[in-house]
Amino acid sequence: MAGVRAQIAAQPIAAATCVGLAFACNLALQGLGALLTPGPLAERLTTGLVLGNRNVGLVWSAMGAAVSPMTALFFAATQFPIYMTPRLIEMLVRRGRKEEASP
């Protein structure tokens, strides 16, 4: 992932686009996983979280150093949703539990 910092500085719009695409792809996979999994909301969201994050790590580890700078930038951007979506899901689960508990 060498050179990603320089690429972000040189192409901030492309970097922001990569972050947006990373979130969109991650959340789409999470949503699909949550929709296809039976059970309570917390279990479905947890399954979705795993599906959204798991494949990115596998692809990134298989890529090695022989990727284009833009591809490296995108896979670096995929780290944002990996670290941020668990907190978002926790907030959704708490909200869902509060709604279930209220009369």
Secondary structure by P-SEA (a helix, b strand, c coil): ccaaaaaaaacaaaaaaaaaaaaaaaaaaaaaaaaaccccaaaaaaaaaaaacaaaaaaaaaccccccaaaaaaaaaaaaaaacaaaaaaaaaaaaaaaaacc
